[in-house]
Amino acid sequence: TKSRMKCRKQIRARHRMELNNLEQSIPSSAQDLPSHIEKILDEINKLEIITNDIYLLKDLLSALKATKQSIDQSADIENVQRIG
């Protein structure tokens, strides 16, 4: 039982050292994390705006095509009436 206790203490000490090493290595990279996340969120917002603009332009193009088709049909009707 004493040897088990000693072994457990050694394992805990080793784990504590490993954890401390990890904690010391994290801050340098983690310090920049919030700014990186903010930049990523900004880019996502920009992409959402661009996507919305694309949908608006697509709708506008459809409306323009419908208007052109209507104008072309009106012109065809006028031409038929003139000829007829």
C-alpha positions in Angstrom: 0.0 0.0 0.0 2.9 2.4 0.7 4.3 1.7 -2.7 0.9 2.3 -4.3 0.6 5.6 -2.5 4.1 6.6 -3.6 3.3 5.6 -7.2 0.1 7.6 -7.2 1.9 10.6 -5.8 4.5 10.3 -8.6 1.8 10.0 -11.2 0.0 13.0 -9.8 3.3 15.0 -9.7 4.0 14.0 -13.3 0.5 15.0 -14.4 0.8 18.3 -12.6 4.1 19.0 -14.4 2.6 18.1 -17.7 -0.5 20.2 -17.0 1.8 23.2 -16.0 3.8 22.7 -19.2 0.6 22.7 -21.3 -0.7 25.8 -19.5 2.5 27.6 -20.1 2.5 26.8 -23.8 -1.1 27.8 -24.4 -1.2 31.5 -23.6 1.1 32.6 -26.4 -1.1 31.0 -29.0 -4.4 31.6 -27.1 -3.8 35.3 -26.7 -4.4 35.9 -30.4 -7.4 33.6 -30.5 -10.1 36.2 -29.7 -8.8 38.5 -32.4 -8.7 35.6 -34.9 -12.2 34.7 -34.0 -13.3 38.3 -34.4 -11.7 38.4 -37.9 -13.3 35.2 -38.9 -16.7 36.4 -37.8 -16.2 39.7 -39.7 -15.4 37.6 -42.8 -18.5 35.5 -42.3 -20.6 38.7 -42.0 -19.0 40.0 -45.2 -19.8 36.7 -47.0 -23.4 36.9 -45.8 -23.7 40.4 -47.1 -22.3 39.3 -50.4 -24.6 36.3 -50.6 -27.6 38.6 -49.9 -26.4 41.0 -52.6 -26.1 38.0 -55.1 -29.7 37.0 -54.3 -30.9 40.6 -54.8 -29.0 40.8 -58.1 -30.5 37.5 -59.2 -34.0 38.7 -58.4 -33.3 42.0 -60.2 -32.0 40.1 -63.3 -35.1 38.0 -63.3 -37.3 41.1 -63.1 -35.3 42.7 -66.0 -35.7 39.6 -68.1 -39.4 39.6 -67.5 -39.6 43.3 -68.4 -37.6 42.7 -71.6 -39.8 39.7 -72.5 -42.9 41.9 -71.9 -41.5 44.7 -74.1 -40.6 42.2 -76.8 -44.1 40.8 -76.8 -45.6 44.3 -77.0 -43.3 45.1 -79.9 -44.3 41.9 -81.7 -48.0 42.7 -81.1 -47.5 46.2 -82.5 -45.7 44.9 -85.6 -48.5 42.3 -86.2 -51.1 45.1 -85.9 -49.2 47.4 -88.3 -48.7 44.6 -90.9 -52.3 43.4 -90.4 
